[in-house]
Amino acid sequence: MPNQKATAVREWDDARLDNEINEAYRALFTLRFQQATRQLQNYRALRDAKRTIARLRTIKRERQIAQLDEASE
């Protein structure tokens, strides 16, 4: 999910969002492993991967809060 805007991600269903979060964590793990073995060429990819995870988790949390608000009304 490189460089997708949050508005596009908000259109995804919950299953796809969860899948993309898992894939982002796998990508981050791979990047960290490459860094540890001195094979990583682009160190900015680590920061980008972390930001992608943060963006996805933020959208997931927004949905959880919206569901709680709907349930409390």
Predicted model as a PDB file, atoms N, CA, C, CB and O in Angstrom, pLDDT in the B-factor column:
MODEL        1                                                                  
ATOM      1  N   MET A   1       0.828  -1.178   0.000  1.00 51.00           N  
ATOM      2  CA  MET A   1       0.000   0.000   0.000  1.00 51.00           C  
ATOM      3  C   MET A   1       0.878   1.249   0.000  1.00 51.00           C  
ATOM      4  CB  MET A   1      -0.945  -0.006   1.205  1.00 51.00           C  
ATOM      5  O   MET A   1       0.757   2.078   0.901  1.00 51.00           O  
ATOM      6  N   PRO A   2       1.711   1.392  -0.937  1.00 50.00           N  
ATOM      7  CA  PRO A   2       2.599   2.558  -0.926  1.00 50.00           C  
ATOM      8  C   PRO A   2       1.879   3.850  -1.274  1.00 50.00           C  
ATOM      9  CB  PRO A   2       3.739   2.347  -1.888  1.00 50.00           C  
ATOM     10  O   PRO A   2       1.213   3.946  -2.305  1.00 50.00           O  
ATOM     11  N   ASN A   3       2.017   4.825  -0.417  1.00 54.00           N  
ATOM     12  CA  ASN A   3       1.552   6.189  -0.648  1.00 54.00           C  
ATOM     13  C   ASN A   3       0.079   6.323  -1.019  1.00 54.00           C  
ATOM     14  CB  ASN A   3       2.361   6.794  -1.713  1.00 54.00           C  
ATOM     15  O   ASN A   3      -0.270   7.096  -1.911  1.00 54.00           O  
ATOM     16  N   GLN A   4      -0.768   5.588  -0.352  1.00 63.00           N  
ATOM     17  CA  GLN A   4      -2.188   5.781  -0.596  1.00 63.00           C  
ATOM     18  C   GLN A   4      -2.715   6.767   0.431  1.00 63.00           C  
ATOM     19  CB  GLN A   4      -2.966   4.433  -0.532  1.00 63.00           C  
ATOM     20  O   GLN A   4      -2.300   6.769   1.590  1.00 63.00           O  
ATOM     21  N   LYS A   5      -3.627   7.594  -0.015  1.00 79.00           N  
ATOM     22  CA  LYS A   5      -4.194   8.593   0.865  1.00 79.00           C  
ATOM     23  C   LYS A   5      -5.165   7.940   1.832  1.00 79.00           C  
ATOM     24  CB  LYS A   5      -4.889   9.691   0.061  1.00 79.00           C  
ATOM     25  O   LYS A   5      -5.730   6.886   1.540  1.00 79.00           O  
ATOM     26  N   ALA A   6      -5.353   8.558   2.967  1.00 87.00           N  
ATOM     27  CA  ALA A   6      -6.239   8.012   3.983  1.00 87.00           C  
ATOM     28  C   ALA A   6      -7.677   7.972   3.495  1.00 87.00           C  
ATOM     29  CB  ALA A   6      -6.144   8.827   5.262  1.00 87.00           C  
ATOM     30  O   ALA A   6      -8.443   7.102   3.907  1.00 87.00           O  
ATOM     31  N   THR A   7      -8.059   8.907   2.617  1.00 88.00           N  
ATOM     32  CA  THR A   7      -9.435   8.903   2.119  1.00 88.00           C  
ATOM     33  C   THR A   7      -9.712   7.655   1.293  1.00 88.00           C  
ATOM     34  CB  THR A   7      -9.706  10.158   1.284  1.00 88.00           C  
ATOM     35  O   THR A   7     -10.816   7.114   1.346  1.00 88.00           O  
ATOM     36  N   ALA A   8      -8.731   7.192   0.532  1.00 91.00           N  
ATOM     37  CA  ALA A   8      -8.906   5.969  -0.250  1.00 91.00           C  
ATOM     38  C   ALA A   8      -8.965   4.752   0.661  1.00 91.00           C  
ATOM     39  CB  ALA A   8      -7.771   5.813  -1.269  1.00 91.00           C  
ATOM     40  O   ALA A   8      -9.712   3.811   0.396  1.00 91.00           O  
ATOM     41  N   VAL A   9      -8.187   4.768   1.723  1.00 93.00           N  
ATOM     42  CA  VAL A   9      -8.159   3.645   2.654  1.00 93.00           C  
ATOM     43  C   VAL A   9      -9.473   3.559   3.421  1.00 93.00           C  
ATOM     44  CB  VAL A   9      -6.977   3.778   3.629  1.00 93.00           C  
ATOM     45  O   VAL A   9      -9.921   2.459   3.748  1.00 93.00           O  
ATOM     46  N   ARG A  10     -10.089   4.678   3.711  1.00 92.00           N  
ATOM     47  CA  ARG A  10     -11.348   4.674   4.453  1.00 92.00           C  
ATOM     48  C   ARG A  10     -12.481   4.002   3.678  1.00 92.00           C  
ATOM     49  CB  ARG A  10     -11.742   6.092   4.802  1.00 92.00           C  
ATOM     50  O   ARG A  10     -13.492   3.623   4.270  1.00 92.00           O  
ATOM     51  N   GLU A  11     -12.327   3.854   2.389  1.00 93.00           N  
ATOM     52  CA  GLU A  11     -13.356   3.209   1.578  1.00 93.00           C  
ATOM     53  C   GLU A  11     -13.265   1.684   1.640  1.00 93.00           C  
ATOM     54  CB  GLU A  11     -13.246   3.673   0.136  1.00 93.00           C  
ATOM     55  O   GLU A  11     -14.186   0.995   1.202  1.00 93.00           O  
ATOM     56  N   TRP A  12     -12.177   1.154   2.173  1.00 94.00           N  
ATOM     57  CA  TRP A  12     -12.004  -0.291   2.258  1.00 94.00           C  
ATOM     58  C   TRP A  12     -12.919  -0.875   3.316  1.00 94.00           C  
ATOM     59  CB  TRP A  12     -10.549  -0.642   2.564  1.00 94.00           C  
ATOM     60  O   TRP A  12     -13.331  -0.187   4.249  1.00 94.00           O  
ATOM     61  N   ASP A  13     -13.237  -2.175   3.158  1.00 95.00           N  
ATOM     62  CA  ASP A  13     -14.005  -2.850   4.195  1.00 95.00           C  
ATOM     63  C   ASP A  13     -13.048  -3.309   5.296  1.00 95.00           C  
ATOM     64  CB  ASP A  13     -14.802  -4.056   3.608  1.00 95.00           C  
ATOM     65  O   ASP A  13     -11.829  -3.238   5.146  1.00 95.00           O  
ATOM     66  N   ASP A  14     -13.619  -3.777   6.397  1.00 95.00           N  
ATOM     67  CA  ASP A  14     -12.809  -4.135   7.563  1.00 95.00           C  
ATOM     68  C   ASP A  14     -11.845  -5.291   7.277  1.00 95.00           C  
ATOM     69  CB  ASP A  14     -13.717  -4.502   8.725  1.00 95.00           C  
ATOM     70  O   ASP A  14     -10.714  -5.293   7.763  1.00 95.00           O  
ATOM     71  N   ALA A  15     -12.285  -6.253   6.504  1.00 97.00           N  
ATOM     72  CA  ALA A  15     -11.425  -7.405   6.212  1.00 97.00           C  
ATOM     73  C   ALA A  15     -10.185  -6.977   5.428  1.00 97.00           C  
ATOM     74  CB  ALA A  15     -12.206  -8.474   5.423  1.00 97.00           C  
ATOM     75  O   ALA A  15      -9.074  -7.419   5.722  1.00 97.00           O  
ATOM     76  N   ARG A  16     -10.379  -6.123   4.443  1.00 97.00           N  
ATOM     77  CA  ARG A  16      -9.223  -5.665   3.662  1.00 97.00           C  
ATOM     78  C   ARG A  16      -8.298  -4.809   4.518  1.00 97.00           C  
ATOM     79  CB  ARG A  16      -9.685  -4.869   2.426  1.00 97.00           C  
ATOM     80  O   ARG A  16      -7.077  -4.894   4.392  1.00 97.00           O  
ATOM     81  N   LEU A  17      -8.875  -3.988   5.384  1.00 97.00           N  
ATOM     82  CA  LEU A  17      -8.060  -3.150   6.258  1.00 97.00           C  
ATOM     83  C   LEU A  17      -7.206  -4.013   7.178  1.00 97.00           C  
ATOM     84  CB  LEU A  17      -8.948  -2.207   7.083  1.00 97.00           C  
ATOM     85  O   LEU A  17      -6.016  -3.748   7.352  1.00 97.00           O  
ATOM     86  N   ASP A  18      -7.808  -5.048   7.769  1.00 97.00           N  
ATOM     87  CA  ASP A  18      -7.043  -5.952   8.635  1.00 97.00           C  
ATOM     88  C   ASP A  18      -5.946  -6.666   7.858  1.00 97.00           C  
ATOM     89  CB  ASP A  18      -7.972  -6.979   9.288  1.00 97.00           C  
ATOM     90  O   ASP A  18      -4.833  -6.837   8.354  1.00 97.00           O  
ATOM     91  N   ASN A  19      -6.266  -7.079   6.646  1.00 98.00           N  
ATOM     92  CA  ASN A  19      -5.269  -7.754   5.808  1.00 98.00           C  
ATOM     93  C   ASN A  19      -4.107  -6.818   5.483  1.00 98.00           C  
ATOM     94  CB  ASN A  19      -5.915  -8.265   4.508  1.00 98.00           C  
ATOM     95  O   ASN A  19      -2.947  -7.226   5.542  1.00 98.00           O  
ATOM     96  N   GLU A  20      -4.405  -5.585   5.144  1.00 97.00           N  
ATOM     97  CA  GLU A  20      -3.348  -4.615   4.824  1.00 97.00           C  
ATOM     98  C   GLU A  20      -2.490  -4.295   6.046  1.00 97.00           C  
ATOM     99  CB  GLU A  20      -3.963  -3.323   4.270  1.00 97.00           C  
ATOM    100  O   GLU A  20      -1.285  -4.080   5.912  1.00 97.00           O  
ATOM    101  N   ILE A  21      -3.088  -4.261   7.225  1.00 98.00           N  
ATOM    102  CA  ILE A  21      -2.308  -4.036   8.452  1.00 98.00           C  
ATOM    103  C   ILE A  21      -1.341  -5.190   8.662  1.00 98.00           C  
ATOM    104  CB  ILE A  21      -3.240  -3.882   9.686  1.00 98.00           C  
ATOM    105  O   ILE A  21      -0.170  -4.972   8.974  1.00 98.00           O  
ATOM    106  N   ASN A  22      -1.825  -6.418   8.493  1.00 98.00           N  
ATOM    107  CA  ASN A  22      -0.940  -7.580   8.636  1.00 98.00           C  
ATOM    108  C   ASN A  22       0.192  -7.555   7.616  1.00 98.00           C  
ATOM    109  CB  ASN A  22      -1.738  -8.875   8.491  1.00 98.00           C  
ATOM    110  O   ASN A  22       1.340  -7.846   7.951  1.00 98.00           O  
ATOM    111  N   GLU A  23      -0.127  -7.212   6.384  1.00 98.00           N  
ATOM    112  CA  GLU A  23       0.903  -7.141   5.350  1.00 98.00           C  
ATOM    113  C   GLU A  23       1.925  -6.046   5.655  1.00 98.00           C  
ATOM    114  CB  GLU A  23       0.264  -6.893   3.984  1.00 98.00           C  
ATOM    115  O   GLU A  23       3.117  -6.215   5.396  1.00 98.00           O  
ATOM    116  N   ALA A  24       1.461  -4.932   6.201  1.00 97.00           N  
ATOM    117  CA  ALA A  24       2.370  -3.841   6.541  1.00 97.00           C  
ATOM    118  C   ALA A  24       3.328  -4.256   7.658  1.00 97.00           C  
ATOM    119  CB  ALA A  24       1.575  -2.595   6.959  1.00 97.00           C  
ATOM    120  O   ALA A  24       4.508  -3.906   7.630  1.00 97.00           O  
ATOM    121  N   TYR A  25       2.819  -5.002   8.640  1.00 98.00           N  
ATOM    122  CA  TYR A  25       3.689  -5.493   9.707  1.00 98.00           C  
ATOM    123  C   TYR A  25       4.712  -6.491   9.164  1.00 98.00           C  
ATOM    124  CB  TYR A  25       2.854  -6.142  10.820  1.00 98.00           C  
ATOM    125  O   TYR A  25       5.863  -6.498   9.599  1.00 98.00           O  
ATOM    126  N   ARG A  26       4.298  -7.327   8.220  1.00 98.00           N  
ATOM    127  CA  ARG A  26       5.251  -8.262   7.609  1.00 98.00           C  
ATOM    128  C   ARG A  26       6.334  -7.511   6.850  1.00 98.00           C  
ATOM    129  CB  ARG A  26       4.526  -9.235   6.665  1.00 98.00           C  
ATOM    130  O   ARG A  26       7.512  -7.863   6.918  1.00 98.00           O  
ATOM    131  N   ALA A  27       5.929  -6.478   6.131  1.00 97.00           N  
ATOM    132  CA  ALA A  27       6.908  -5.684   5.382  1.00 97.00           C  
ATOM    133  C   ALA A  27       7.888  -5.002   6.329  1.00 97.00           C  
ATOM    134  CB  ALA A  27       6.199  -4.634   4.507  1.00 97.00           C  
ATOM    135  O   ALA A  27       9.087  -4.950   6.054  1.00 97.00           O  
ATOM    136  N   LEU A  28       7.380  -4.478   7.449  1.00 98.00           N  
ATOM    137  CA  LEU A  28       8.256  -3.837   8.435  1.00 98.00           C  
ATOM    138  C   LEU A  28       9.233  -4.850   9.016  1.00 98.00           C  
ATOM    139  CB  LEU A  28       7.427  -3.189   9.563  1.00 98.00           C  
ATOM    140  O   LEU A  28      10.412  -4.544   9.195  1.00 98.00           O  
ATOM    141  N   PHE A  29       8.751  -6.057   9.312  1.00 98.00           N  
ATOM    142  CA  PHE A  29       9.633  -7.096   9.831  1.00 98.00           C  
ATOM    143  C   PHE A  29      10.749  -7.406   8.836  1.00 98.00           C  
ATOM    144  CB  PHE A  29       8.835  -8.366  10.147  1.00 98.00           C  
ATOM    145  O   PHE A  29      11.911  -7.543   9.218  1.00 98.00           O  
ATOM    146  N   THR A  30      10.386  -7.515   7.564  1.00 97.00           N  
ATOM    147  CA  THR A  30      11.377  -7.796   6.530  1.00 97.00           C  
ATOM    148  C   THR A  30      12.404  -6.672   6.437  1.00 97.00           C  
ATOM    149  CB  THR A  30      10.692  -8.000   5.176  1.00 97.00           C  
ATOM    150  O   THR A  30      13.602  -6.922   6.304  1.00 97.00           O  
ATOM    151  N   LEU A  31      11.928  -5.440   6.508  1.00 97.00           N  
ATOM    152  CA  LEU A  31      12.850  -4.301   6.444  1.00 97.00           C  
ATOM    153  C   LEU A  31      13.791  -4.284   7.643  1.00 97.00           C  
ATOM    154  CB  LEU A  31      12.069  -2.983   6.376  1.00 97.00           C  
ATOM    155  O   LEU A  31      14.980  -4.005   7.494  1.00 97.00           O  
ATOM    156  N   ARG A  32      13.268  -4.580   8.823  1.00 97.00           N  
ATOM    157  CA  ARG A  32      14.126  -4.612  10.016  1.00 97.00           C  
ATOM    158  C   ARG A  32      15.159  -5.724   9.910  1.00 97.00           C  
ATOM    159  CB  ARG A  32      13.280  -4.800  11.289  1.00 97.00           C  
ATOM    160  O   ARG A  32      16.310  -5.551  10.310  1.00 97.00           O  
ATOM    161  N   PHE A  33      14.750  -6.853   9.375  1.00 97.00           N  
ATOM    162  CA  PHE A  33      15.689  -7.960   9.191  1.00 97.00           C  
ATOM    163  C   PHE A  33      16.780  -7.572   8.205  1.00 97.00           C  
ATOM    164  CB  PHE A  33      14.955  -9.220   8.704  1.00 97.00           C  
ATOM    165  O   PHE A  33      17.955  -7.863   8.428  1.00 97.00           O  
ATOM    166  N   GLN A  34      16.395  -6.915   7.113  1.00 96.00           N  
ATOM    167  CA  GLN A  34      17.381  -6.461   6.135  1.00 96.00           C  
ATOM    168  C   GLN A  34      18.336  -5.440   6.748  1.00 96.00           C  
ATOM    169  CB  GLN A  34      16.681  -5.858   4.913  1.00 96.00           C  
ATOM    170  O   GLN A  34      19.529  -5.438   6.443  1.00 96.00           O  
ATOM    171  N   GLN A  35      17.813  -4.582   7.604  1.00 96.00           N  
ATOM    172  CA  GLN A  35      18.679  -3.595   8.253  1.00 96.00           C  
ATOM    173  C   GLN A  35      19.673  -4.284   9.179  1.00 96.00           C  
ATOM    174  CB  GLN A  35      17.840  -2.570   9.040  1.00 96.00           C  
ATOM    175  O   GLN A  35      20.843  -3.906   9.225  1.00 96.00           O  
ATOM    176  N   ALA A  36      19.222  -5.277   9.903  1.00 96.00           N  
ATOM    177  CA  ALA A  36      20.092  -5.972  10.846  1.00 96.00           C  
ATOM    178  C   ALA A  36      21.200  -6.734  10.129  1.00 96.00           C  
ATOM    179  CB  ALA A  36      19.279  -6.928  11.706  1.00 96.00           C  
ATOM    180  O   ALA A  36      22.299  -6.892  10.661  1.00 96.00           O  
ATOM    181  N   THR A  37      20.907  -7.203   8.926  1.00 96.00           N  
ATOM    182  CA  THR A  37      21.915  -7.952   8.179  1.00 96.00           C  
ATOM    183  C   THR A  37      22.663  -7.072   7.179  1.00 96.00           C  
ATOM    184  CB  THR A  37      21.264  -9.114   7.452  1.00 96.00           C  
ATOM    185  O   THR A  37      23.389  -7.572   6.320  1.00 96.00           O  
ATOM    186  N   ARG A  38      22.481  -5.774   7.298  1.00 95.00           N  
ATOM    187  CA  ARG A  38      23.182  -4.786   6.454  1.00 95.00           C  
ATOM    188  C   ARG A  38      22.848  -4.940   4.969  1.00 95.00           C  
ATOM    189  CB  ARG A  38      24.693  -4.913   6.649  1.00 95.00           C  
ATOM    190  O   ARG A  38      23.690  -4.666   4.114  1.00 95.00           O  
ATOM    191  N   GLN A  39      21.633  -5.374   4.661  1.00 95.00           N  
ATOM    192  CA  GLN A  39      21.224  -5.517   3.268  1.00 95.00           C  
ATOM    193  C   GLN A  39      20.263  -4.414   2.831  1.00 95.00           C  
ATOM    194  CB  GLN A  39      20.579  -6.871   3.057  1.00 95.00           C  
ATOM    195  O   GLN A  39      19.920  -4.317   1.652  1.00 95.00           O  
ATOM    196  N   LEU A  40      19.836  -3.598   3.765  1.00 95.00           N  
ATOM    197  CA  LEU A  40      18.852  -2.566   3.442  1.00 95.00           C  
ATOM    198  C   LEU A  40      19.544  -1.396   2.752  1.00 95.00           C  
ATOM    199  CB  LEU A  40      18.113  -2.087   4.719  1.00 95.00           C  
ATOM    200  O   LEU A  40      20.498  -0.826   3.281  1.00 95.00           O  
ATOM    201  N   GLN A  41      19.059  -1.048   1.577  1.00 94.00           N  
ATOM    202  CA  GLN A  41      19.632   0.054   0.816  1.00 94.00           C  
ATOM    203  C   GLN A  41      18.936   1.374   1.123  1.00 94.00           C  
ATOM    204  CB  GLN A  41      19.550  -0.240  -0.670  1.00 94.00           C  
ATOM    205  O   GLN A  41      19.586   2.414   1.226  1.00 94.00           O  
ATOM    206  N   ASN A  42      17.624   1.333   1.268  1.00 95.00           N  
ATOM    207  CA  ASN A  42      16.838   2.542   1.456  1.00 95.00           C  
ATOM    208  C   ASN A  42      16.327   2.596   2.903  1.00 95.00           C  
ATOM    209  CB  ASN A  42      15.653   2.592   0.445  1.00 95.00           C  
ATOM    210  O   ASN A  42      15.337   1.947   3.242  1.00 95.00           O  
ATOM    211  N   TYR A  43      16.998   3.360   3.736  1.00 94.00           N  
ATOM    212  CA  TYR A  43      16.618   3.425   5.138  1.00 94.00           C  
ATOM    213  C   TYR A  43      15.319   4.183   5.355  1.00 94.00           C  
ATOM    214  CB  TYR A  43      17.715   4.067   5.937  1.00 94.00           C  
ATOM    215  O   TYR A  43      14.681   4.042   6.398  1.00 94.00           O  
ATOM    216  N   ARG A  44      14.929   4.976   4.388  1.00 97.00           N  
ATOM    217  CA  ARG A  44      13.673   5.706   4.504  1.00 97.00           C  
ATOM    218  C   ARG A  44      12.471   4.759   4.434  1.00 97.00           C  
ATOM    219  CB  ARG A  44      13.575   6.763   3.403  1.00 97.00           C  
ATOM    220  O   ARG A  44      11.382   5.100   4.898  1.00 97.00           O  
ATOM    221  N   ALA A  45      12.666   3.602   3.869  1.00 96.00           N  
ATOM    222  CA  ALA A  45      11.583   2.621   3.766  1.00 96.00           C  
ATOM    223  C   ALA A  45      11.084   2.205   5.146  1.00 96.00           C  
ATOM    224  CB  ALA A  45      12.052   1.388   2.983  1.00 96.00           C  
ATOM    225  O   ALA A  45       9.901   1.908   5.312  1.00 96.00           O  
ATOM    226  N   LEU A  46      11.976   2.182   6.137  1.00 97.00           N  
ATOM    227  CA  LEU A  46      11.554   1.865   7.508  1.00 97.00           C  
ATOM    228  C   LEU A  46      10.560   2.907   8.018  1.00 97.00           C  
ATOM    229  CB  LEU A  46      12.779   1.789   8.452  1.00 97.00           C  
ATOM    230  O   LEU A  46       9.519   2.561   8.576  1.00 97.00           O  
ATOM    231  N   ARG A  47      10.880   4.151   7.827  1.00 97.00           N  
ATOM    232  CA  ARG A  47       9.999   5.224   8.281  1.00 97.00           C  
ATOM    233  C   ARG A  47       8.670   5.190   7.535  1.00 97.00           C  
ATOM    234  CB  ARG A  47      10.675   6.588   8.093  1.00 97.00           C  
ATOM    235  O   ARG A  47       7.610   5.382   8.130  1.00 97.00           O  
ATOM    236  N   ASP A  48       8.733   4.946   6.245  1.00 96.00           N  
ATOM    237  CA  ASP A  48       7.511   4.875   5.454  1.00 96.00           C  
ATOM    238  C   ASP A  48       6.625   3.714   5.899  1.00 96.00           C  
ATOM    239  CB  ASP A  48       7.850   4.738   3.974  1.00 96.00           C  
ATOM    240  O   ASP A  48       5.402   3.848   5.959  1.00 96.00           O  
ATOM    241  N   ALA A  49       7.238   2.586   6.209  1.00 96.00           N  
ATOM    242  CA  ALA A  49       6.471   1.418   6.662  1.00 96.00           C  
ATOM    243  C   ALA A  49       5.795   1.702   7.999  1.00 96.00           C  
ATOM    244  CB  ALA A  49       7.386   0.183   6.785  1.00 96.00           C  
ATOM    245  O   ALA A  49       4.641   1.327   8.210  1.00 96.00           O  
ATOM    246  N   LYS A  50       6.516   2.365   8.898  1.00 97.00           N  
ATOM    247  CA  LYS A  50       5.928   2.704  10.199  1.00 97.00           C  
ATOM    248  C   LYS A  50       4.769   3.671  10.043  1.00 97.00           C  
ATOM    249  CB  LYS A  50       6.985   3.307  11.124  1.00 97.00           C  
ATOM    250  O   LYS A  50       3.756   3.546  10.731  1.00 97.00           O  
ATOM    251  N   ARG A  51       4.909   4.622   9.152  1.00 95.00           N  
ATOM    252  CA  ARG A  51       3.839   5.589   8.921  1.00 95.00           C  
ATOM    253  C   ARG A  51       2.619   4.932   8.290  1.00 95.00           C  
ATOM    254  CB  ARG A  51       4.335   6.722   8.034  1.00 95.00           C  
ATOM    255  O   ARG A  51       1.481   5.287   8.598  1.00 95.00           O  
ATOM    256  N   THR A  52       2.863   3.982   7.416  1.00 95.00           N  
ATOM    257  CA  THR A  52       1.754   3.250   6.801  1.00 95.00           C  
ATOM    258  C   THR A  52       0.974   2.479   7.856  1.00 95.00           C  
ATOM    259  CB  THR A  52       2.273   2.290   5.715  1.00 95.00           C  
ATOM    260  O   THR A  52      -0.257   2.483   7.854  1.00 95.00           O  
ATOM    261  N   ILE A  53       1.689   1.821   8.752  1.00 97.00           N  
ATOM    262  CA  ILE A  53       1.037   1.090   9.836  1.00 97.00           C  
ATOM    263  C   ILE A  53       0.247   2.044  10.716  1.00 97.00           C  
ATOM    264  CB  ILE A  53       2.072   0.323  10.674  1.00 97.00           C  
ATOM    265  O   ILE A  53      -0.890   1.754  11.089  1.00 97.00           O  
ATOM    266  N   ALA A  54       0.839   3.168  11.046  1.00 96.00           N  
ATOM    267  CA  ALA A  54       0.153   4.149  11.890  1.00 96.00           C  
ATOM    268  C   ALA A  54      -1.110   4.665  11.203  1.00 96.00           C  
ATOM    269  CB  ALA A  54       1.092   5.322  12.226  1.00 96.00           C  
ATOM    270  O   ALA A  54      -2.144   4.829  11.851  1.00 96.00           O  
ATOM    271  N   ARG A  55      -1.034   4.920   9.917  1.00 95.00           N  
ATOM    272  CA  ARG A  55      -2.193   5.411   9.174  1.00 95.00           C  
ATOM    273  C   ARG A  55      -3.318   4.379   9.183  1.00 95.00           C  
ATOM    274  CB  ARG A  55      -1.799   5.755   7.729  1.00 95.00           C  
ATOM    275  O   ARG A  55      -4.479   4.718   9.412  1.00 95.00           O  
ATOM    276  N   LEU A  56      -2.967   3.119   8.931  1.00 96.00           N  
ATOM    277  CA  LEU A  56      -3.969   2.061   8.890  1.00 96.00           C  
ATOM    278  C   LEU A  56      -4.598   1.829  10.263  1.00 96.00           C  
ATOM    279  CB  LEU A  56      -3.345   0.768   8.377  1.00 96.00           C  
ATOM    280  O   LEU A  56      -5.813   1.663  10.377  1.00 96.00           O  
ATOM    281  N   ARG A  57      -3.765   1.818  11.299  1.00 97.00           N  
ATOM    282  CA  ARG A  57      -4.295   1.589  12.644  1.00 97.00           C  
ATOM    283  C   ARG A  57      -5.151   2.757  13.119  1.00 97.00           C  
ATOM    284  CB  ARG A  57      -3.153   1.352  13.627  1.00 97.00           C  
ATOM    285  O   ARG A  57      -6.112   2.559  13.863  1.00 97.00           O  
ATOM    286  N   THR A  58      -4.816   3.961  12.699  1.00 96.00           N  
ATOM    287  CA  THR A  58      -5.619   5.127  13.048  1.00 96.00           C  
ATOM    288  C   THR A  58      -7.008   5.016  12.438  1.00 96.00           C  
ATOM    289  CB  THR A  58      -4.933   6.416  12.580  1.00 96.00           C  
ATOM    290  O   THR A  58      -8.004   5.310  13.099  1.00 96.00           O  
ATOM    291  N   ILE A  59      -7.077   4.601  11.203  1.00 96.00           N  
ATOM    292  CA  ILE A  59      -8.371   4.453  10.535  1.00 96.00           C  
ATOM    293  C   ILE A  59      -9.178   3.332  11.184  1.00 96.00           C  
ATOM    294  CB  ILE A  59      -8.177   4.172   9.028  1.00 96.00           C  
ATOM    295  O   ILE A  59     -10.394   3.446  11.339  1.00 96.00           O  
ATOM    296  N   LYS A  60      -8.509   2.265  11.557  1.00 97.00           N  
ATOM    297  CA  LYS A  60      -9.203   1.171  12.247  1.00 97.00           C  
ATOM    298  C   LYS A  60      -9.754   1.651  13.585  1.00 97.00           C  
ATOM    299  CB  LYS A  60      -8.253  -0.031  12.460  1.00 97.00           C  
ATOM    300  O   LYS A  60     -10.877   1.308  13.955  1.00 97.00           O  
ATOM    301  N   ARG A  61      -8.978   2.431  14.301  1.00 97.00           N  
ATOM    302  CA  ARG A  61      -9.423   2.947  15.597  1.00 97.00           C  
ATOM    303  C   ARG A  61     -10.581   3.928  15.429  1.00 97.00           C  
ATOM    304  CB  ARG A  61      -8.258   3.629  16.329  1.00 97.00           C  
ATOM    305  O   ARG A  61     -11.497   3.949  16.251  1.00 97.00           O  
ATOM    306  N   GLU A  62     -10.549   4.738  14.374  1.00 95.00           N  
ATOM    307  CA  GLU A  62     -11.670   5.643  14.102  1.00 95.00           C  
ATOM    308  C   GLU A  62     -12.962   4.862  13.919  1.00 95.00           C  
ATOM    309  CB  GLU A  62     -11.387   6.495  12.855  1.00 95.00           C  
ATOM    310  O   GLU A  62     -14.018   5.271  14.400  1.00 95.00           O  
ATOM    311  N   ARG A  63     -12.871   3.741  13.225  1.00 96.00           N  
ATOM    312  CA  ARG A  63     -14.054   2.903  13.023  1.00 96.00           C  
ATOM    313  C   ARG A  63     -14.549   2.309  14.340  1.00 96.00           C  
ATOM    314  CB  ARG A  63     -13.744   1.782  12.028  1.00 96.00           C  
ATOM    315  O   ARG A  63     -15.755   2.240  14.575  1.00 96.00           O  
ATOM    316  N   GLN A  64     -13.626   1.882  15.195  1.00 96.00           N  
ATOM    317  CA  GLN A  64     -14.016   1.329  16.484  1.00 96.00           C  
ATOM    318  C   GLN A  64     -14.722   2.377  17.334  1.00 96.00           C  
ATOM    319  CB  GLN A  64     -12.794   0.784  17.222  1.00 96.00           C  
ATOM    320  O   GLN A  64     -15.726   2.077  17.980  1.00 96.00           O  
ATOM    321  N   ILE A  65     -14.213   3.589  17.341  1.00 96.00           N  
ATOM    322  CA  ILE A  65     -14.827   4.663  18.126  1.00 96.00           C  
ATOM    323  C   ILE A  65     -16.206   4.995  17.570  1.00 96.00           C  
ATOM    324  CB  ILE A  65     -13.931   5.924  18.127  1.00 96.00           C  
ATOM    325  O   ILE A  65     -17.143   5.238  18.330  1.00 96.00           O  
ATOM    326  N   ALA A  66     -16.329   5.007  16.249  1.00 95.00           N  
ATOM    327  CA  ALA A  66     -17.631   5.294  15.634  1.00 95.00           C  
ATOM    328  C   ALA A  66     -18.648   4.217  16.007  1.00 95.00           C  
ATOM    329  CB  ALA A  66     -17.497   5.393  14.095  1.00 95.00           C  
ATOM    330  O   ALA A  66     -19.814   4.532  16.248  1.00 95.00           O  
ATOM    331  N   GLN A  67     -18.226   2.953  16.059  1.00 94.00           N  
ATOM    332  CA  GLN A  67     -19.129   1.889  16.442  1.00 94.00           C  
ATOM    333  C   GLN A  67     -19.550   2.018  17.902  1.00 94.00           C  
ATOM    334  CB  GLN A  67     -18.479   0.541  16.199  1.00 94.00           C  
ATOM    335  O   GLN A  67     -20.706   1.769  18.243  1.00 94.00           O  
ATOM    336  N   LEU A  68     -18.618   2.403  18.758  1.00 94.00           N  
ATOM    337  CA  LEU A  68     -18.952   2.592  20.172  1.00 94.00           C  
ATOM    338  C   LEU A  68     -19.932   3.742  20.361  1.00 94.00           C  
ATOM    339  CB  LEU A  68     -17.686   2.847  20.989  1.00 94.00           C  
ATOM    340  O   LEU A  68     -20.842   3.662  21.187  1.00 94.00           O  
ATOM    341  N   ASP A  69     -19.744   4.808  19.596  1.00 92.00           N  
ATOM    342  CA  ASP A  69     -20.646   5.950  19.684  1.00 92.00           C  
ATOM    343  C   ASP A  69     -22.050   5.570  19.219  1.00 92.00           C  
ATOM    344  CB  ASP A  69     -20.110   7.121  18.851  1.00 92.00           C  
ATOM    345  O   ASP A  69     -23.042   5.996  19.809  1.00 92.00           O  
ATOM    346  N   GLU A  70     -22.126   4.765  18.158  1.00 90.00           N  
ATOM    347  CA  GLU A  70     -23.431   4.332  17.660  1.00 90.00           C  
ATOM    348  C   GLU A  70     -24.122   3.412  18.663  1.00 90.00           C  
ATOM    349  CB  GLU A  70     -23.279   3.620  16.310  1.00 90.00           C  
ATOM    350  O   GLU A  70     -25.341   3.469  18.826  1.00 90.00           O  
ATOM    351  N   ALA A  71     -23.351   2.575  19.327  1.00 90.00           N  
ATOM    352  CA  ALA A  71     -23.923   1.629  20.286  1.00 90.00           C  
ATOM    353  C   ALA A  71     -24.408   2.340  21.545  1.00 90.00           C  
ATOM    354  CB  ALA A  71     -22.895   0.558  20.654  1.00 90.00           C  
ATOM    355  O   ALA A  71     -25.369   1.902  22.177  1.00 90.00           O  
ATOM    356  N   SER A  72     -23.752   3.424  21.906  1.00 87.00           N  
ATOM    357  CA  SER A  72     -24.140   4.119  23.140  1.00 87.00           C  
ATOM    358  C   SER A  72     -25.363   5.000  22.950  1.00 87.00           C  
ATOM    359  CB  SER A  72     -22.988   4.959  23.647  1.00 87.00           C  
ATOM    360  O   SER A  72     -25.979   5.421  23.929  1.00 87.00           O  
ATOM    361  N   GLU A  73     -25.720   5.282  21.712  1.00 78.00           N  
ATOM    362  CA  GLU A  73     -26.886   6.145  21.472  1.00 78.00           C  
ATOM    363  C   GLU A  73     -28.181   5.392  21.501  1.00 78.00           C  
ATOM    364  CB  GLU A  73     -26.757   6.840  20.158  1.00 78.00           C  
ATOM    365  O   GLU A  73     -29.244   5.985  21.316  1.00 78.00           O  
TER     366      GLU A  73                                                      
ENDMDL                                                                          
END                                                                             
